Amino acid sequence: MANRMDNPAPLKARATVQKKLRRFLLPASLLIVLFIVAAAGTYAWYSLVRPCEVTAVEEASALLFSQLKRYDDVYQVATAASRTSVVLPVSVLQRTLIDTQQVVVPACMQTAKDELLNYMGTVIRAFQAYGVGETDATVRGLIDESETHLDIFRTELKTVKECAPYCIP
């Protein structure tokens, strides 16, 4: 009886099958990895970035405007305060700024939120400058700068509302 080692045909056939299998497994493995990465990326984009869905934009917009109203109410009180009594309203303005920083917005609204925060921060700096006796020109310059930030906030928010849900952050 002939030894298996004497006939190399089955070994060659097995080697050929293994080569073909390896040639098939590599593209199939790459395709599976690509699918997993795409699925994970889509999940991360949807849950972490919060796409610009109309409802998400409306909710975040309502929160930002609520913070703005709360801020402007205290702002009006602070405008009537003397240089020595401006400290209390400024502390409330700072608290509102911190609360506004915590508002989660879709990525497409981040610029609008940043402009709102810049507005609030600039107003606070204006009141602080007023409290320490800076010149009226300095205080007025800060107020003008804050109004620019507020205008940009409103423009950005309007733009986002018009493009949602197709906004690109």
Buried (B, 14 or more C-beta within 10 A) or exposed (E): EEEEEEEEEEEEEEEEEEEEEEEEEEEEEEEEEEEEEEEEEEEEEEEEEBBBBEEBBEBBBEBBEEBBEBBBEBBEBBEEBEEEEBEEBBEBBBEBBEBBBEBEBBBBBBBBBBBBBBBBBBBBBBBBBBBEEBEEEBBEBBBEBBEBBBEBBBEBBEBBBEEBEEBEE
